[in-house]
Amino acid sequence: MIRVLIASLAILLIATFPATWLLMLFLGNVGLTLSYWGTLSLGILVSLLLSGVSAPTFVER
C-alpha cells in the first residue's frame, strides 16, 4: 500500500510538472516569485482542466 502511494505521488508530480513550470515562469514575469511547491496546487488544477478539455467527447450511436 505504501509503495502504491509513493508511486502515485511520483506520477502526479511528473504529470503536473509542465503546467506547474509554465505557471512559475508566467507568475515570475508578473512579479510573483513562487517556488515549485507554491504553484503546485494551481499546476494540478490547470493540468486537470487541460486534460478534461482535450479529452474526446463520448458519442452514443
C-alpha positions in Angstrom: 0.0 0.0 0.0 2.8 2.4 0.9 4.6 1.6 -2.4 1.4 2.4 -4.4 1.0 5.7 -2.6 4.6 6.7 -3.2 4.3 5.7 -6.9 1.1 7.6 -7.4 2.7 10.7 -5.8 5.7 10.4 -8.1 3.4 10.1 -11.1 1.3 13.1 -10.0 4.4 15.2 -9.7 5.8 14.1 -13.0 2.5 14.6 -14.8 1.8 18.1 -13.4 5.4 19.3 -13.9 5.0 21.0 -17.3 1.9 23.0 -16.2 3.5 24.0 -12.9 6.7 25.0 -14.5 4.9 27.2 -17.1 2.9 28.8 -14.3 6.1 29.5 -12.4 7.5 31.2 -15.5 4.3 33.3 -16.0 4.0 34.3 -12.4 7.7 35.2 -12.2 7.3 37.5 -15.1 4.2 39.1 -13.5 6.3 39.8 -10.3 5.2 37.0 -8.0 8.2 34.8 -7.3 6.7 31.5 -6.1 8.5 28.2 -5.7 7.6 24.9 -7.3 5.7 23.9 -4.1 3.8 27.2 -4.1 2.5 26.8 -7.6 2.0 23.0 -7.5 -1.7 23.2 -6.4 -2.5 25.6 -9.2 -0.5 23.4 -11.6 -2.6 20.4 -10.6 -5.8 22.3 -11.3 -4.5 23.5 -14.7 -3.4 20.0 -15.7 -6.8 18.6 -14.8 -8.6 21.4 -16.7 -6.5 20.9 -19.8 -6.9 17.1 -19.7 -10.7 17.5 -19.3 -11.0 19.9 -22.1 -8.8 18.0 -24.5 -10.4 14.6 -23.8 -12.6 13.2 -26.7 -16.3 13.5 -26.2 -18.4 10.4 -25.8 -20.7 9.9 -28.8 -23.5 7.5 -28.4 -24.7 5.7 -31.5 
